[in-house]
Amino acid sequence: MVKEEFKMPTKFLEREATLAARDLRTLSQKALVEKVQHLDKLGLIINDQLSIAMVSWNRYEEIVDLIEKQNDLISQLENYIEDTELAKMYDDRARKIEKGEVETFEFNSAKELFEMLD
C-alpha cells in the first residue's frame, strides 16, 4: 500500500473554492461534503469577507498530526542544541577527568569550603 504524500496547506484559495455563507441554506449536506473533498478546502464568505475555512475531517487530522510531528522535532532539536552547548562548556573538564588531571578537594564542613574559597 502506497501512502499518499502530505500536501502542505496554503492560504491561497481559487474563486471556485469559495462559497457565500447564505448559499449553505440551499446546498445539501452531500453536495457540501463533495465540494470540500474535491477542493481540499472551502472558504466561506460572510459579509463580503473570507471568514471561515472548511476542510474534511481526514485533512484536519493530517494537519494536526503534522503539527504534532513538527513540535516533537523542534523539541528534539532544542535538546540537541542544549546538549551540544553543554558539551562545549564542559569539554575541557571532561578531558581532564579522563586523563586524571583533575584536582579534588575534601571538606569536612561548609566552613572549610568557604575558607578555601577566600
C-alpha positions, 0 to 999 in steps of 0.5 A: 500500500502506497501512502499518499504524500502530505500536501502542505496547506496554503492560504491561497484559495481559487474563486471556485473554492469559495462559497457565500455563507447564505448559499449553505441554506440551499446546498445539501449536506452531500453536495457540501461534503463533495465540494470540500473533498474535491477542493481540499478546502472551502472558504466561506464568505460572510459579509463580503469577507473570507471568514471561515475555512472548511476542510474534511475531517481526514485533512484536519487530522493530517494537519494536526498530526503534522503539527504534532510531528513538527513540535516533537522535532523542534523539541528534539532539536532544542535538546540537541542544541542544549546538549551540544552547548553543554558539551562545549562548556564542559569539554575541557573538564571532561578531558581532564577527568579522563586523563586524571588531571583533575584536582579534588578537594575534601571538606569536612564542613561548609566552613572549610569550603568557604575558607578555601574559597577566600 
